[in-house]
Amino acid sequence: MNAKELIRRYESDHGCDATPYPHIGLGRQKSIRLYGFIKPLKNGEAVFEAWIAGNSRRKGRKLMMKCVYRMRTDSETYSIRDTFEYMSWSNMVHPHLVYDFHENGGPTADYARVQRIQGQEQNKWYRVKVIRAEENGFCERLLPKPDVILNGWDDTKYKYWAYDPACGLCVADYIALYRITPKVELLSKAGLFRLLTPDLCGFLERNPRFGKFLARHIEEAKNWSPYTAKRMYAKTDPVCAEQVRRDRREAEERRMIRAIEAERRRARKERNEYKRKYDAAIRDLYNRLKDVCTEFGAYEVIVPKTSADMLDEGAAMHNCIGKHYASRQGKDDICIFLHKGGKPCVDIRISLKTLKLVECRGVCNKDADKMAWEVARQVAEAVRLRLAA
């Protein structure tokens, strides 16, 4: 039987509200049911398809169905259509997928907005490569997780792998775990869904007795995290204890490396954003005040040329002159730096409207000393004369 026949039979036997987690679509779209369908291949692999079903909004409430996702179990690519990731600003609404089901009685509300944001066309299939996150090995993009599997995996090499939609993983992620170890079926059959991670599956493959240990502690293990499960097992296996400690150290090192790289990416993105928005005004102000860049006693006067100069100054001085005042430089304020011996030591701020000295700060926003204030007043006067010329 094909997918449509199986969906009709399932809903005839169980009702259209029988799926555990009916998906709510965009706008006026009512309950959308998500089903999984398996097409066996001759080489033992399979094509997994995700189908959505819904009742037409027209008279008669005719059952409508269509396939929105398909992938081969031996491939790291998939095809998808009319499916969008919904990301909410609220922590109470988790990221999830919504489906455009315009066939069931008119276009979905807000479809045009989502189409613009995510750049998709109705009914068009898109071929996408699976990209896995470094921190956990799972797919970075959300993929359909069916509520009901319409037929089994009996005619494939995955007949015993025990994939359960309740595990919370999409088929692509479960396949990745199965490639690490076929023993993932033991975790799935026991309902140990919290332990379905690449790290834990690798540990299970390397330590044969770990599976027997979990079998003796199934109820407790349902509340264990992967690290807790490994730590509890290490108490019974001294040889394994050092491995657990080593894995913990390596995981912490990887986490720190990822955090550093993420911070670098964030800083790079921030710099590019500041450069795009504010560099023109900062450069224009510098061109008007570059004659002020001279030496006042022991201090060297620096007028920033770019937003990057201001961000660097803020980082060195541990203040907000980069992140807060780069957007105001040349529009509301004039920020000038005083360096001594080539190192940042004082930041001054002059109002662009009144051309009066507003602030003179040292490191960590401490009030500057009397000598720095006197130099700052002289710089402010030089700025006033230069702009008045």
VEXGUFI-396357 format. One line per 3 residues: number of its first residue (from 1); for each residue x, y, z of N, C-alpha, C, O. Coordinates in steps of 0.2 Angstrom, whole numbers. Each point is the difference from the previous one (the first is absolute). Example, Ala and Ser with C-alpha at 12.3 -4.5 7.8 and 13.67 -1.06 7.14 Angstrom:
# VEXGUFI-396357
1) 66 -28 39 -4 6 0 4 6 0 5 -1 3; -7 6 -7 4 6 1 -4 5 3 3 6 1
***
This chain:
# VEXGUFI-396357
1) 4 -6 0 -4 6 0 4 6 0 6 0 3; -8 5 -6 4 7 -1 -2 4 7 -4 -2 4; 8 8 -4 -1 4 6 -7 2 1 -3 1 5
4) 0 2 -11 -7 2 1 -5 -5 2 -4 2 5; 4 -8 -7 -4 -5 2 1 -2 7 -5 -1 4; 11 1 -1 1 -1 7 -2 6 4 -2 -2 6
7) 3 8 -8 -3 5 4 -7 0 1 -3 1 5; -1 -2 -11 -7 -1 0 -2 -6 5 -5 1 4; 8 -6 -4 -1 -6 4 1 2 7 -4 -2 5
10) 9 5 -3 2 2 7 -5 5 3 -2 -1 5; 0 6 -9 -5 5 2 -7 -3 1 -4 2 4; 3 -7 -9 -7 -3 1 0 -4 6 -5 -1 3
13) 10 -2 -1 0 -5 6 1 4 6 -3 -2 5; 7 7 -5 2 4 6 -3 7 1 0 3 6; -2 0 -11 -2 7 0 5 4 -2 6 -1 1
16) -7 7 -3 5 5 -2 3 3 6 5 3 -1; -7 -3 7 3 3 5 4 -5 5 1 1 5; 0 -7 -8 3 -6 3 8 1 1 3 -3 4
19) 0 7 -8 7 1 0 2 4 6 -4 4 3; 9 -6 1 2 2 6 1 8 0 -2 3 5; 5 0 -10 2 7 0 -2 3 -6 4 1 -4
22) -10 1 3 -3 3 -6 4 7 -1 1 4 5; 2 -3 -11 3 6 -1 -4 6 -2 -5 -1 -4; 6 7 7 -4 5 -2 3 4 -5 6 2 1
25) -9 0 -7 3 3 -5 0 8 1 -2 2 5; 3 1 -11 0 8 0 -7 2 0 -4 -3 -4; 3 9 7 -7 4 -1 -6 -5 2 -1 -3 5
28) -3 3 -10 -7 -4 0 1 -7 0 -5 -4 1; 11 2 -3 1 -8 -1 -2 -4 6 3 2 5; -7 -7 -5 -2 -3 6 5 -6 1 6 0 -3
31) -8 -5 6 4 -6 2 3 -3 -6 -3 -2 -5; 10 1 4 3 -3 -5 4 -7 3 3 1 5; -5 -6 -8 3 -7 3 6 -2 -4 0 1 -6
34) 5 -3 9 6 -2 -3 2 -7 0 0 -3 6; 1 0 -11 0 -8 -1 7 -1 -3 3 4 -4; 0 -10 6 6 -2 -3 -2 -7 -5 -4 -4 2
37) 8 4 -8 -2 -6 -4 7 -2 -3 4 4 -2; -3 -11 2 6 -3 -2 0 -3 -6 -5 -4 -1; 9 5 -4 1 -3 -6 6 -5 0 5 3 -1
40) -5 -9 1 6 -4 0 3 0 -7 -3 0 -5; 10 0 6 4 -1 -7 3 -7 0 1 -3 5; 1 1 -11 3 -6 -1 7 -2 4 1 -5 2
43) 2 11 -1 7 -1 4 -1 0 7 5 0 4; -11 -1 -1 -1 0 7 -1 7 3 -3 0 6; 4 5 -10 -1 7 3 -7 2 -1 -4 -5 -3
46) 2 11 4 -7 2 -1 -1 7 -1 5 4 1; -10 -2 -4 -2 7 -1 -5 2 5 -6 -3 0; 7 8 5 -4 2 5 -4 6 -2 3 5 -3
49) -10 -5 3 -4 6 -2 -4 2 6 -2 -4 4; 1 11 -4 -4 3 5 -6 3 -4 1 4 -4; -7 -6 6 -6 2 -3 -4 4 5 -1 -2 6
52) -2 7 -8 -5 4 4 -7 -1 -3 -1 -1 -6; -4 1 11 -7 -1 -2 -4 5 4 1 2 6; -6 0 -9 -5 5 3 -6 0 -4 -1 -2 -6
55) -4 5 9 -7 0 -2 -1 6 -4 1 6 3; -4 -6 -9 -1 6 -4 -5 5 4 -4 -2 4; 5 8 -5 -4 5 3 -7 1 -4 -4 4 2
58) 4 -7 -8 -6 1 -4 -5 -5 3 1 -4 4; -7 5 -7 -6 -4 2 2 -8 -1 2 -1 -6; -3 -3 10 1 -7 0 6 -2 4 1 -6 1
61) 3 11 0 6 -2 4 4 -6 -3 2 -4 4; -1 4 -10 4 -5 -3 7 -1 3 4 5 1; -2 -11 0 7 -1 2 5 1 -5 0 -3 -6
64) 5 7 7 5 2 -5 7 -2 3 1 0 6; 3 -3 -11 7 -2 2 5 2 -5 -1 1 -5; 7 0 8 6 1 -5 6 -2 4 1 1 6
67) 4 -3 -10 7 -1 3 4 6 0 0 4 -5; 3 -3 11 4 7 0 8 -2 2 4 5 0; -2 -11 0 7 -1 2 1 -8 -2 -4 -4 1
70) 10 3 -4 2 -6 -1 8 -1 0 3 5 -2; 0 -10 4 7 -1 0 1 -8 0 -4 -4 2; 10 3 -5 3 -7 0 4 -1 6 3 4 3
73) -4 -10 0 4 -2 6 7 0 -1 4 0 5; -2 -1 -11 8 0 -1 2 6 -3 6 0 -3; -9 6 4 2 6 -3 0 5 5 -4 0 5
76) 8 5 -5 1 6 4 -4 6 -3 2 6 2; -6 -7 -7 -4 5 -3 -8 -2 1 -1 -5 1; -3 10 -2 -7 -1 0 -4 5 -4 3 5 -2
79) -9 -6 0 -4 4 -3 -6 3 4 -3 -4 4; 1 10 -5 -5 3 5 -4 5 -4 3 4 -4; -9 -3 6 -4 6 -3 -5 2 5 -2 -4 4
82) -1 10 -5 -5 3 4 1 -1 7 -5 -1 4; 11 1 -1 1 -1 7 5 6 2 5 1 -3; -7 2 9 4 5 2 1 0 7 -3 -3 4
85) 9 5 -2 2 0 7 -3 7 4 1 5 -3; -4 -6 8 -3 5 4 4 1 6 1 -4 4; 2 10 -4 5 2 6 -4 6 4 -1 5 -3
88) 0 -6 9 -4 5 4 5 4 5 5 -3 2; -6 9 -1 3 4 5 -1 -3 7 4 2 4; -10 -5 -3 -2 -2 7 3 -7 1 0 -4 -4
91) 3 3 10 2 -6 3 -5 -5 1 1 -6 1; -7 8 -1 -6 -4 1 -2 -4 -6 -4 -5 0; 6 8 -6 -2 -4 -6 7 -2 -3 4 4 -3
94) -3 -11 3 6 -3 -3 0 1 -8 -5 0 -3; 11 0 0 0 0 -7 -3 -7 -2 1 -5 2; -5 6 -8 -4 -6 -2 -1 1 -8 1 6 -3
97) -3 -11 0 -2 1 -7 -7 1 -1 -5 -2 3; 3 6 -8 -7 2 -3 0 -2 -7 5 0 -4; -11 -2 2 -1 -3 -7 -5 4 -4 -5 2 3
100) 7 0 -9 -5 4 -4 -4 -5 -4 2 -4 -4; -9 4 6 -4 -5 -3 -6 4 -3 -6 0 1; 9 4 -6 -5 4 -4 -5 -4 -4 -5 2 -2
103) 7 -9 0 -5 -4 -4 -7 -1 4 -5 -2 -3; 5 3 10 -6 -2 3 -5 5 1 -4 0 4; 4 5 -9 -5 5 0 2 7 0 -3 4 4
106) 8 -2 -7 2 7 0 7 1 2 3 -5 4; 1 10 -5 7 1 2 0 1 8 -5 3 3; 10 -6 -1 1 1 8 2 7 1 3 4 -3
109) -6 -2 9 1 7 2 7 1 2 3 -4 2; 0 10 -4 7 2 1 5 -4 -4 6 0 1; -9 -4 -6 5 -4 -4 5 5 -3 6 -2 -1
112) -9 7 -2 5 5 -4 5 3 4 6 0 -2; -7 1 9 5 3 4 5 -5 1 6 1 0; -8 -7 2 5 -6 1 4 -1 -7 6 -2 1
115) -9 2 -6 3 -1 -7 5 5 -1 6 -2 -2; -7 8 4 5 5 -1 6 -1 5 6 0 -3; -7 -2 9 5 -1 5 4 -6 -2 7 1 0
118) -10 -6 -2 4 -7 -1 1 -1 -7 4 -5 -2; -6 9 -3 1 0 -7 -2 -7 -3 4 -3 -4; -10 1 5 -2 -6 -3 -6 1 -4 -4 5 1
121) 2 -9 -6 -5 0 -4 -5 -6 1 2 -5 2; -9 7 -2 -5 -5 1 1 -6 -5 2 1 -6; -2 -7 9 0 -7 -4 7 -1 -3 0 -6 -3
124) 5 10 4 6 -2 -3 4 -4 5 1 2 6; 2 -7 -8 5 -4 4 7 3 0 2 2 -5; 1 -2 11 6 2 1 5 -6 2 -2 -3 5
127) 8 3 -8 4 -5 2 5 3 5 3 5 -1; -2 -8 7 4 3 5 5 -5 3 -2 -6 1; 8 8 1 5 -5 3 -1 1 7 -1 5 3
130) 2 -11 1 0 0 7 6 3 3 6 -2 -2; -7 7 6 6 3 4 -1 -2 7 -5 2 3; 10 -5 0 0 -2 7 3 5 4 6 2 -1
133) -9 -1 7 4 5 5 6 -3 3 -1 -6 2; 6 9 -1 6 -2 3 -1 -2 7 3 -5 2; -7 8 2 -1 -1 7 -4 -7 2 2 -3 5
136) -6 1 -10 -4 -6 2 -1 -5 -6 -2 -5 1; 4 7 -7 0 -5 -5 -7 0 -4 0 -4 -4; -5 7 7 -6 0 -3 -1 5 -6 4 5 0
139) -10 -5 -4 -1 4 -5 -1 7 3 -3 1 5; 6 4 -9 -1 7 3 -7 3 -2 -2 4 4; 0 -6 -10 -7 2 -2 -5 -5 3 1 -6 1
142) -7 9 1 -6 -4 2 -2 -4 -6 -1 2 -5; -1 -9 7 -3 -4 -5 -6 -4 2 -1 0 6; -3 -2 -10 -7 -3 2 1 -6 5 4 -4 -2
145) -8 4 7 0 -5 5 -7 -3 0 -4 3 3; 3 -9 -7 -7 -2 -1 -3 -2 7 3 -3 4; -10 4 -4 -3 -2 6 -2 -8 0 0 -3 5
148) -1 1 -11 -2 -7 -2 4 -3 -5 1 3 -6; 2 -9 6 3 -3 -5 -5 -5 -4 -2 -5 4; 0 6 -10 -5 -3 -3 1 -8 -1 -4 -4 0
151) 11 3 -2 2 -7 -1 6 -1 3 3 4 2; -1 -10 -2 7 -2 4 6 0 -5 -1 1 -6; 6 -3 9 7 0 -3 2 -7 -2 6 -2 0
154) -11 -3 0 1 -7 0 4 -2 -6 4 -5 0; -5 8 -6 4 -2 -6 6 4 -1 3 0 -6; 0 3 11 6 3 0 5 -2 5 -2 -5 4
157) 8 7 -4 5 -2 5 -1 3 6 4 -2 5; -9 6 -4 -1 4 6 -6 -4 4 -3 4 4; 1 -10 -6 -6 -3 3 0 -1 7 -5 0 4
160) 11 0 -1 0 -1 8 3 6 3 1 0 6; -1 6 -9 4 6 3 -5 4 5 3 4 4; -9 -6 -4 -5 3 5 0 7 1 -1 3 5
163) 0 0 -11 -1 8 0 -7 1 2 -5 -3 -2; 5 8 7 -7 1 3 -1 8 -1 5 4 3; -10 -2 -6 -1 7 0 0 4 6 1 6 0
166) -3 -9 6 0 3 6 7 2 3 1 3 5; 4 -6 -9 7 2 3 2 7 -1 5 2 3; -9 2 -7 2 7 -1 5 1 -6 2 6 -1
169) 1 -11 -2 5 1 -5 -4 -1 -7 -4 -4 -1; 7 7 -4 -2 -1 -7 3 -6 -2 5 -2 3; -7 -1 -9 3 -6 -2 7 1 -2 5 -5 1
172) -3 11 -4 7 1 -2 5 0 6 5 -3 0; -7 5 6 4 0 6 0 -7 3 5 -2 2; -10 -2 -3 0 -7 3 4 -4 -4 4 -4 2
175) -4 5 -9 5 -3 -4 7 1 2 4 -5 0; -2 11 1 7 2 2 2 -4 7 5 -3 0; -10 2 4 1 -4 6 1 -7 -1 4 -4 2
178) -8 1 -7 0 -7 -2 7 -2 -3 2 -5 0; 1 10 -4 6 -1 -3 6 0 5 5 -3 -1; -6 6 7 5 0 5 0 -7 3 5 -3 1
181) -11 0 1 -1 -6 2 -8 -3 -1 -4 4 2; 3 -10 -4 -6 -2 -1 -4 -1 7 -6 -2 0; 10 2 5 -2 -1 7 -5 6 2 -3 -1 6
184) 3 6 -10 -5 5 2 -7 -2 0 -4 3 4; 3 -9 -7 -7 -3 1 -2 -2 7 -5 0 2; 11 -2 2 -1 -2 7 -3 6 4 -4 0 4
187) 7 6 -5 -2 6 3 -7 2 -2 -4 2 5; 2 -2 -11 -6 2 -3 -6 -5 3 -5 2 3; 7 -9 -3 -5 -4 3 -1 0 7 -6 -1 3
190) 11 3 1 -1 1 7 -3 7 2 -1 2 6; 0 2 -11 -3 7 1 5 5 3 -2 5 3; 9 -6 -4 5 4 3 2 5 -5 5 1 -3
193) -10 3 1 0 5 -5 5 6 1 3 3 -4; -2 -2 11 5 6 2 7 -2 -2 5 4 0; -4 -11 -1 7 -2 -1 2 -1 -7 5 -3 -2
196) -10 5 -2 1 -1 -8 4 6 -2 -2 5 -3; 9 -5 4 5 5 -2 6 -4 -3 1 -6 1; 2 9 -6 6 -3 -3 5 -2 5 3 -5 -1
199) -2 9 6 5 -1 5 -1 -6 4 4 -5 1; -11 4 1 -2 -6 4 0 -6 -4 2 -5 2; -4 6 -8 0 -6 -5 7 -3 -1 1 -6 0
202) 4 11 -1 7 -2 -1 3 -4 7 3 -4 -1; -5 7 6 2 -3 7 -3 -7 0 3 -5 3; -10 4 -5 -3 -7 0 4 -5 -4 0 -5 1
205) 2 8 -7 3 -5 -5 7 -2 3 2 -5 -1; 2 10 5 6 -2 2 0 -4 7 5 -3 1; -10 3 2 -1 -3 7 -6 -5 -1 -5 2 2
208) 6 -8 -4 -5 -5 0 -4 -1 6 -6 -2 0; 9 2 6 -4 -1 6 -4 6 2 -4 -1 5; 5 6 -8 -4 6 2 -8 -1 -2 -4 2 4
211) 3 -6 -9 -7 -2 -2 -3 -4 5 -6 1 2; 9 -6 1 -3 -4 5 -1 4 7 -5 -1 3; 10 6 -2 -1 5 6 -6 4 -1 -4 0 5
214) 2 2 -11 -6 4 -1 -6 -4 1 -5 2 2; 5 -8 -4 -5 -5 0 -2 -1 7 -6 -1 2; 11 1 3 -2 -1 7 -2 6 3 -3 0 6
217) 3 6 -9 -2 6 3 -4 4 -4 1 6 -1; -6 -9 -3 -4 3 -5 -4 6 3 0 6 -3; -3 -7 8 -4 5 3 4 7 2 -2 5 -1
220) 7 -7 5 4 6 2 3 4 -6 1 6 -1; 1 -10 -4 4 2 -6 -4 5 -4 2 4 -4; -9 -5 4 -5 4 -4 1 8 2 -2 4 -3
223) 5 -3 9 1 7 3 7 2 0 2 6 2; 3 -10 -5 7 1 0 1 4 -6 -3 -1 -6; 8 6 6 3 3 -6 5 -5 -2 2 -4 3
226) 1 5 -9 5 -4 -3 6 0 5 3 -6 1; -1 12 1 6 0 5 -1 -4 6 4 -4 3; -10 5 0 -2 -4 6 0 -7 -1 2 -4 4
229) -5 1 -10 0 -7 -1 8 -2 0 1 -6 2; 3 9 -6 7 -2 0 3 0 7 4 -4 1; -5 9 3 3 1 6 -2 -6 5 4 -3 4
232) -11 2 -4 -3 -6 4 4 -6 -2 1 -5 4; -1 3 -11 4 -6 -2 7 0 2 2 -6 2; 1 11 -2 7 1 2 2 -3 7 5 -2 2
235) -10 3 2 1 -2 7 0 -8 1 3 -2 5; -5 -1 -10 0 -7 0 6 -3 -5 1 -6 0; 2 10 -3 5 -2 -5 6 5 1 0 5 -3
238) 5 -7 7 6 5 1 4 1 -6 2 6 -1; -2 -10 -4 4 1 -6 -4 6 -4 3 4 -3; -9 -5 4 -4 5 -4 0 7 3 -2 5 -3
241) 3 -5 10 0 7 3 4 5 -3 -2 6 -1; 8 -8 0 5 5 -3 -2 2 -7 1 6 -2; -4 -10 -2 -3 1 -6 -5 6 0 -1 4 -4
244) -4 -5 9 -5 5 1 3 6 2 -2 6 -2; 7 -6 7 3 7 2 3 3 -7 0 6 0; 4 -10 -4 3 3 -6 -5 3 -4 1 5 -3
247) -7 -9 2 -5 2 -5 -3 7 3 -1 4 -4; 1 -4 10 -3 6 3 4 6 -1 -2 6 -2; 9 -7 3 5 6 -1 0 2 -8 0 6 -1
250) 0 -11 -3 0 1 -7 -7 4 -2 1 4 -4; -6 -6 7 -7 3 -2 1 7 2 -3 5 -3; 5 -3 9 1 6 3 5 5 -4 -2 5 -2
253) 7 -8 -1 5 3 -4 -4 2 -7 1 6 -2; -5 -11 0 -3 2 -7 -5 5 1 -1 4 -4; -3 -4 10 -5 5 2 4 7 0 -3 5 -3
256) 8 -5 6 4 7 1 2 2 -7 0 6 -2; 3 -10 -2 2 1 -7 -6 3 -4 1 5 -4; -7 -8 4 -6 2 -3 -2 7 2 -2 4 -4
259) 2 -3 11 -2 6 3 5 6 -3 -2 5 -1; 8 -7 1 5 5 -3 -1 2 -7 0 6 -2; -1 -11 -2 -2 1 -7 -6 3 -1 -1 5 -4
262) -4 -6 8 -7 3 0 1 7 1 -3 5 -3; 7 -3 8 1 7 2 4 4 -5 -1 6 -2; 6 -10 -2 3 3 -5 -5 2 -6 1 5 -3
265) -5 -10 2 -5 1 -6 -4 6 2 -2 4 -4; -1 -4 10 -4 5 2 3 7 0 -3 5 -3; 10 -4 5 3 6 0 1 2 -8 0 6 -1
268) 2 -11 -3 1 1 -7 -6 3 -3 0 5 -4; -6 -8 6 -6 2 -3 -2 7 2 -3 4 -3; 4 -3 10 -1 7 3 4 5 -4 -2 6 -1
271) 9 -7 0 4 4 -3 -3 2 -7 0 6 -2; -2 -11 -2 -2 1 -7 -7 4 0 -1 4 -4; -3 -5 9 -6 4 1 1 7 2 -3 5 -3
274) 8 -4 7 2 7 2 3 3 -6 -1 6 -1; 5 -9 -3 4 3 -5 -5 2 -6 0 5 -3; -5 -9 2 -5 1 -5 -5 6 2 -1 4 -4
277) 0 -3 11 -5 5 2 3 7 1 -2 5 -1; 8 -6 5 3 7 3 6 2 -3 2 6 2; 2 -10 -6 7 3 -2 0 6 -4 4 4 0
280) -10 -3 -4 0 6 -4 0 7 4 4 4 -1; -8 -4 6 0 6 5 6 0 4 3 6 1; 0 -11 1 6 0 4 6 3 -4 4 4 2
283) -4 -7 -9 6 2 -4 -1 8 -2 5 3 0; -11 -1 -1 -2 7 -1 3 5 5 3 5 -1; -5 -7 8 2 3 5 8 1 1 3 5 2
286) 0 -11 -3 7 0 0 4 5 -5 4 3 1; -7 -3 -7 3 4 -5 -1 8 2 4 4 -2; -9 -3 6 -1 7 2 4 2 6 2 6 1
289) 1 -12 3 3 2 6 7 -3 0 4 0 5; -1 -3 -11 6 -3 0 6 5 2 5 -2 2; -6 8 -3 5 5 2 1 1 8 5 2 2
292) -10 -5 1 0 0 8 5 -5 2 2 0 6; -1 -5 -10 4 -6 2 7 2 1 4 0 -5; -2 2 11 7 2 1 2 -2 7 -4 -4 3
295) 9 7 0 2 -2 7 -1 6 5 1 6 -2; -4 -7 7 -2 5 6 4 -3 6 -2 -4 3; 8 7 -2 4 -3 5 2 -7 -1 3 -2 -5
298) -4 -2 10 2 -7 0 -6 -4 -4 1 -6 -1; -6 9 -1 -6 -4 -3 0 1 -8 2 6 -2; -3 -11 -1 -1 0 -7 -8 0 -2 -3 -4 3
301) 1 9 -7 -8 0 -1 -1 -4 -6 3 0 -5; -8 -4 6 -2 -5 -6 -8 1 -1 -4 -1 4; 3 3 -10 -7 0 -3 -1 -6 -4 3 -2 -5
304) -8 -2 7 -2 -7 -3 -1 1 -7 -4 5 -2; 6 -9 -3 -1 0 -7 -6 -5 -2 -4 2 -4; 3 -7 8 -5 -5 -2 -3 -3 7 2 1 5
307) -8 -4 -6 -3 -4 6 4 -5 3 0 -1 6; 5 -2 -10 4 -5 3 5 3 5 2 -3 5; 0 10 -7 4 3 5 -3 1 7 3 0 5
310) -10 2 -6 -3 1 6 -2 -6 4 1 0 6; -2 -6 -9 -1 -6 3 6 -3 3 0 -2 6; 6 3 -9 6 -2 3 2 5 6 2 -3 5
313) -4 9 -5 2 5 6 -5 -3 6 2 0 5; -8 -1 -7 -5 -2 5 3 -7 4 -1 0 6; 3 -4 -10 3 -7 3 6 2 4 1 -3 5
316) 3 7 -7 7 1 3 -2 4 7 3 -1 5; -8 6 -5 -1 4 5 -6 -3 5 -2 3 5; -1 -8 -7 -5 -4 3 -6 5 2 -2 1 5
319) 0 2 -11 -6 5 1 -4 -1 -7 1 -4 -4; -7 8 4 -4 -1 -6 1 5 -5 -5 1 -4; 11 2 3 1 5 -5 -1 -3 -7 -2 4 -5
322) 3 -10 4 -1 -3 -6 -7 -3 -2 -3 2 -5; 1 -6 10 -7 -3 -1 -6 6 0 -5 -1 -3; 6 6 7 -5 4 1 1 7 -4 -5 2 -2
325) 11 0 2 1 7 -3 2 0 -7 0 5 -4; 1 -11 1 2 -1 -7 -6 3 -5 1 3 -5; -7 -5 8 -6 2 -4 -1 8 1 -4 3 -4
328) 7 0 9 -1 7 1 5 5 -3 -1 6 0; 7 -10 -1 6 4 -2 -2 4 -7 -2 -3 -5; 3 10 5 -1 4 -6 -7 2 0 -2 3 -5
331) -3 -6 9 -7 2 0 -2 4 6 -3 5 0; 5 -8 6 -2 3 6 6 2 4 0 5 4; 5 -9 -4 6 1 4 7 0 -4 0 -2 -6
334) 5 4 9 7 -1 -3 4 -3 6 1 3 5; 1 -9 -7 4 -4 5 7 0 -3 2 -1 -5; 3 3 10 7 1 -2 4 -4 6 -2 0 5
337) 7 -3 -7 4 -4 4 7 3 2 3 4 -5; -1 -4 11 7 2 2 4 -6 1 -2 -4 5; 8 3 -8 4 -6 1 7 3 3 2 6 -2
340) 1 -10 6 6 2 3 5 -6 -1 -1 -6 2; 6 7 -6 5 -5 -1 -3 -5 -5 2 -6 0; -7 8 -4 -3 -4 -5 -5 -5 3 -3 -4 -4
343) 1 5 10 -5 -4 3 -6 4 2 1 6 3; -7 -8 -4 -6 4 3 0 1 7 2 -4 4; -4 10 -2 0 2 7 -6 4 2 -2 0 6
346) 0 4 -11 -6 5 2 -5 0 -6 3 1 -6; -9 -1 7 -5 2 -5 -4 6 1 -2 1 6; 1 3 -10 -4 6 1 -6 1 -5 1 -3 -6
349) -6 6 8 -6 0 -4 -2 8 0 -1 3 5; 0 -1 -11 -3 7 -1 -6 0 -3 -1 -4 -5; -4 8 7 -6 1 -3 0 3 -7 3 5 0
352) -5 -8 -5 0 3 -7 -5 6 0 2 4 -5; -7 -3 9 -4 5 -1 3 6 4 -1 6 -3; 3 -7 9 3 6 4 7 1 -1 3 5 2
355) 1 -10 -4 7 0 -1 3 1 7 6 2 1; -9 -5 4 3 1 7 2 -7 2 -3 -5 -2; 8 5 7 3 -7 2 -6 -3 5 -2 4 5
358) 1 -10 -6 -5 -3 4 3 -5 5 -2 -1 6; 6 -3 -9 3 -6 4 8 0 -1 2 2 -5; 1 -4 10 8 -2 0 1 -6 4 0 1 6
361) 1 -7 -9 0 -6 4 6 -4 -1 3 0 -5; 0 -3 10 5 -4 0 -2 -7 -1 -6 -2 -2; 10 -3 3 -1 -7 0 -6 -2 4 -1 2 6
364) -4 -6 -8 -6 -3 3 -4 6 2 -3 0 6; 3 5 -10 -5 6 2 2 4 6 -4 4 2; 10 -5 1 2 4 5 1 8 -2 2 1 -5
367) -3 3 10 1 7 -2 7 2 -1 4 -3 4; -2 6 -9 7 1 -2 3 5 5 -4 4 4; 10 -3 -4 4 4 5 -1 7 -2 -2 2 -6
370) 5 3 10 -1 7 -2 4 2 -6 -2 4 -4; 8 -7 3 4 1 -6 -4 -2 -7 0 4 -5; -3 -10 6 -4 -2 -6 -6 4 -2 -1 2 -5
373) -2 1 11 -6 4 -1 3 7 -4 -4 3 -4; 9 0 6 3 6 -2 2 -1 -8 -2 4 -4; 5 -10 3 1 -1 -8 -6 -1 -3 -1 2 -6
376) -4 -5 9 -7 -1 -4 -3 6 -1 -3 1 -6; 3 4 10 -2 7 -1 3 3 -6 -3 3 -4; 10 -4 4 3 3 -6 -2 -3 -6 0 4 -5
379) -1 -11 5 -2 -3 -6 -7 2 -2 -1 1 -6; -3 0 11 -7 2 -2 0 7 -3 -4 1 -5; 8 3 7 1 7 -2 3 0 -8 -3 4 -4
382) 8 -9 3 2 0 -6 -5 -3 -5 0 2 -6; -4 -6 8 -6 -3 -4 -5 5 -2 -2 1 -5; 1 3 10 -5 6 -1 3 5 -5 -4 2 -4
385) 10 0 5 3 4 -5 0 -3 -7 -1 4 -5; 3 -10 4 0 -4 -6 -6 0 -4 -1 1 -6; -5 -3 10 -6 0 -3 -4 6 -1 -4 1 -5
388) 7 4 8 -3 7 -1 3 4 -6 -3 4 -2; 9 -7 0 4 3 -5 -4 -1 -7 2 2 -5
***
